[in-house]
């Protein structure tokens, strides 16, 4: 038996950095319900691991949770036509002033499929080398207060297990990087 859900109406209720829309969806039993959907640009997250087994994380203030969060370098694909790999390299340069020799795709995950279209491409960065951000790059807003933290990779994993690192992209990235590094 084939089950389907049909979108019978879609209207935008907010259009800003993200777009919020209300979809009317016909359920398999014929009932119609409304679902709020946040349309968000795709994102990238990068787990930068040094040759000596350390990882770069960022301590950044996040307004939705009202606290500083320890997370991997990340950002949205907000440059027209930019490939996820290019965005990952750009974020490394902008956030930790490093480029890499190797960018290994780890996964693409849905951030919160129940209400958002956002998906995040996760990479492992190896062969890190210092570099400077472009001259026209300006650090703004929360990023101006961001702290770069370098710690042993195993310590970062222990923070995930202890629940002290709870950011989804960081948890996913560190756990999958651990598997990739063990291979």
Buried (B, 14 or more C-beta within 10 A) or exposed (E): EEEEEEEEEEEEEEEEEBBBBEBBBBEEEEEEEEBEBBEBBBBBBBBBBBEEEBBBBBEBBEEEEEEBBBBBBBBBBEEEEBEBEBBBBBBBBBBBEBBBEEBBBBEEBEBEEEEBBBBBBBBBBBEBEEBEBEEEEEEEEEBEEBEBBEBEBEEBBEBBEEEEBBBEBBBBBBBBBBEBBEE
